[in-house]
């Protein structure tokens, strides 16, 4: 039952993260278009700046839970990685309860007021004459924080499972760091790491 709950939250975070990853494609196309028309045709757009921070903001708010589900957030782990896994899990669970949940709860509550106030007046950007709506971005603050809260709950349950079983439960994997792929292939004898790093000895 617990595994199904964790898996369901992971799948939700994955779906939302994959959907909002398309904002990067839109951002890239829009920025390239702006550069071409600005410098080649001397006809800059009135919406490119607003579009860029709306797309980046959407990815930032809505992909946070996905990144957390993959263990991808930055952490200072110079001591953590040397601890036994049960100690790692106990420390993580304590930090989630003491710092993570109060922070994201405050973000949900304050973000809800911030977002709904903006939505009530259909707020638009003042940075350009195009009048690009920005209230949807502000509404993503409490929604993204709520998704982070759900994923944080799944992570705490992972910690409890690790403390019980003495090993971390598996995660969904749809992407992987290149260095991890190279190390795994090197361990299997399929690639020479020294050739990649330029070492001769």
N, C-alpha and C positions, 0 to 999 in steps of 0.2 A: 504493500500500500504506500509506504513512504517513498520507495523507489519510483513508483508510478507518479506520485506527486512531484518529485524532483524532476523527473523526465518531462512531465507536462509543462512545468515552468521553464525548463531549458528549451523546449520546443517553441513556447511562446516567445521567449527572448530571441531565439534564432529567427523566427518568422519576422518579427518586428525589425531586427537588425538587418536582415537581408533585404527587406522592403525599403528601408531608409538608406541602404547603401547605394541605391540608385541616385540619391541626391548628389553623390560624388560625380557621377556621369553627367548629370544636368549641370552641375557647377563647372565641370571641365569644358563642356560644350559652350555654355554661356560666356565663360571667361575668354575662350578662344575667339568666339564671335566678336566680343567687345574689343579685343586686341586688334583684330583684322579691320573692323569698321572704323576704329579710332585712328589707327596709324596708317592704314592703306587708303581709306576712303575719306578720312578727316570728318567722320560723322559719328561721334560717340553716342552711345545709348544713354537714356535717362534712368534705366532700371538695373544696369549691371551691378552696381555697388550693392543695392538692396538685395538683389537676387543672390549675390555671393554670400552675404552674411546670413540670409534666411536658410540657404541650403546647408551651409556649414553648421549653423545653429541646430537645424533639424537633426543632422547626423550626430552632433554632440549630445543632444538631449535624449534622442530615441535609441541610440546604439549603446548606451552605457550599460544597460542590463545584459545585452548580448556579450559585451566585452567582459563583464564580470562572470558570466556563465562559462567563459573560456579561460578564466584566470589570467586575463590579458591586461589588467590594470597595473600600473607601475607600483612596485613595492621594493622597499629596502630589505633585502633578504640575506644579507651577508652573515647574520647569525641564525636566522630562521631556518635556512636550508641545511644547517648542521645538526638541528635538533631531531630527536626521534619523532616519527609521524604523529604519535598520540599527543606529544607536547605541542607540535605545530597546530594540531586540531583544537586543543584546549585554548591555546593563546588566540587563535583566530576567532573561535566562538566568543571568547570574552571581549575581544575588540569589536566584533559586530554588535554585541549587546551594548557596550559602553559608548561607542563612537558612531558606528555606521547607522544604526536604526534611529537614534535621536536626530542625526543630521538629515537623513532622507525624510523623516517624518516632518521636520520643520520645513523642508523644501516642498513637500506636498501641501502643507497647510498654507504657507505664505504664497507659494506659487499659484494655488487655486484662486486666492483673492486677486492676485496680480493678473492672472490670465482672464478671469471672468470680468474684471473691470475693463480690460482691454476689449474683450469680445462684445460687451454691452454697447460700446460706442463704435464698434467696427474700426478700430484704430488702424491708421495707415502710417507709413514712414514719412518723416519730415526731411529725410536726407535727399530726396529728389522730387521733381514735379510729377513723376509718374503715379504717385499715390499708391504704392505697393502695400497691400494689406500685411500688417505684422501681427495682428491678433492671433492667427493660428500658431505662429512661433511661440508666443507667450503662453498659449494653452498647452504647449508641449512640455512646459516646465513641470507642472504637477503630474501630467501623464507619465513622463519619463521617470520622475521620482517614484511614482507608484510602481512602475515596472521594476525599478531598482530595489524597492522594498520587497517585492515578491521574490526576485532573484536572490536577495540577501537572505530571505527565509530558507530558500533551497540550499544556500551555501552553509547556513548554520546546521541544517539537517545533515549535510555532507560531513560536517565536523563531528557531529554526534556519531554518525556511522563509522567514521575513521577512529574515534576514541574507542568504540566497541570492537571493531574488527582488526585494528592495527594496520590498516592500509586505506589509502584514499579510494573512494568509489570512482568508477570511470566517468568521464565526461563525454558529451557529444563532441565529435571532431569533424569539422567541415573545412577548416583551414589549419595550416601548421606553419610555424616559423621555418624558414629555409635552413637555419643553422641546426635545428632539430632533425630535419630530413638528412642533412649531410652527416651528422653524428651517427644517426641510426644506420645509414649506409656504410659508414666507415667501420662500425662495429661488426657489420655483416661481411666486411671485406670487399664491398662493391665499389668503393671509391677511396682514393689516396688523399687524405686530408692535407698532407705535406705539399702535394701538388697544387691544391687550392690556395693554401696560405703562403706559398712561395718558399717554404722551408726546404733546405737542401740536405739536411741531416736528420 
